[in-house]
């Protein structure tokens, strides 16, 4: 009988973001983040109220390797992103 191996699953990060509607041009901030698999070494940047720009820059860094596979604006001040890394 042959050896059975599991197919590696991609790492996923779902980020919900929002910006302050009372301040024009306010930065997007993380409201919530959910990790399926492993998001190291970026786990510390996925905390609520952290800047989305900083988290995305780190997640999409060449060494980390996440890519945005889906983005949706739910209103003028909020939305969510799904990032994937193939291991």
C-alpha positions in Angstrom: 0.0 0.0 0.0 1.3 3.5 -0.9 2.0 6.3 1.4 -0.8 8.7 1.9 0.0 12.4 2.2 -2.3 15.4 2.8 -2.6 18.1 0.2 -1.2 21.4 1.7 -3.9 23.9 2.2 -3.3 27.7 1.6 -3.1 30.1 4.5 -5.9 32.6 4.5 -6.4 36.0 6.3 -9.8 37.7 6.3 -9.6 41.4 7.4 -12.6 43.7 8.1 -11.7 47.4 8.0 -13.3 50.7 8.7 -12.4 54.4 8.7 -13.7 57.2 10.9 -16.6 58.9 9.0 -16.2 62.1 11.0 -12.7 62.8 9.9 -12.1 63.4 6.2 -9.2 61.3 4.8 -8.9 59.2 7.9 -6.8 56.0 7.5 -8.4 52.6 7.2 -8.1 50.6 10.4 -8.6 46.9 11.2 -11.8 46.1 12.9 -11.3 42.4 13.1 -9.1 39.7 11.5 -9.4 36.0 11.2 -6.6 33.7 10.3 -7.1 30.2 8.8 -3.8 28.4 8.8 -0.7 30.4 9.7 0.0 34.1 9.3 3.4 34.2 10.9 5.3 36.4 11.1 2.5 39.0 10.7 0.2 38.0 13.5 1.0 41.1 15.6 0.0 43.5 12.8 -3.5 42.0 12.6 -4.9 43.5 15.9 -8.0 45.6 16.0 -7.4 49.4 15.5 -4.1 48.7 13.8 -3.5 50.6 10.5 -4.6 48.5 7.5 -1.9 50.0 5.3 0.9 48.7 7.6 -0.6 45.2 7.9 -1.0 44.9 4.1 2.5 46.1 3.5 3.8 43.4 5.8 1.5 40.6 4.6 2.3 41.3 0.9 6.0 41.6 1.4 8.0 39.3 -0.9 9.2 37.1 1.9 5.8 36.6 3.5 3.9 36.1 0.2 0.2 36.9 0.8 -1.8 38.1 -2.2 -5.2 39.8 -2.1 -7.7 37.4 -3.7 -10.9 39.2 -2.9 -11.8 42.7 -1.8 -15.2 44.2 -1.2 -16.3 47.6 0.0 -19.5 47.3 2.2 -20.0 51.1 2.3 -18.0 54.3 1.8 -16.2 53.8 5.1 -15.9 50.0 5.5 -15.1 46.8 3.7 -13.1 43.5 3.9 -10.2 41.8 2.3 -9.3 38.2 1.8 -5.6 37.3 1.4 -4.1 34.0 0.5 -0.6 32.4 0.7 0.1 29.1 -1.0 2.5 27.1 1.0 
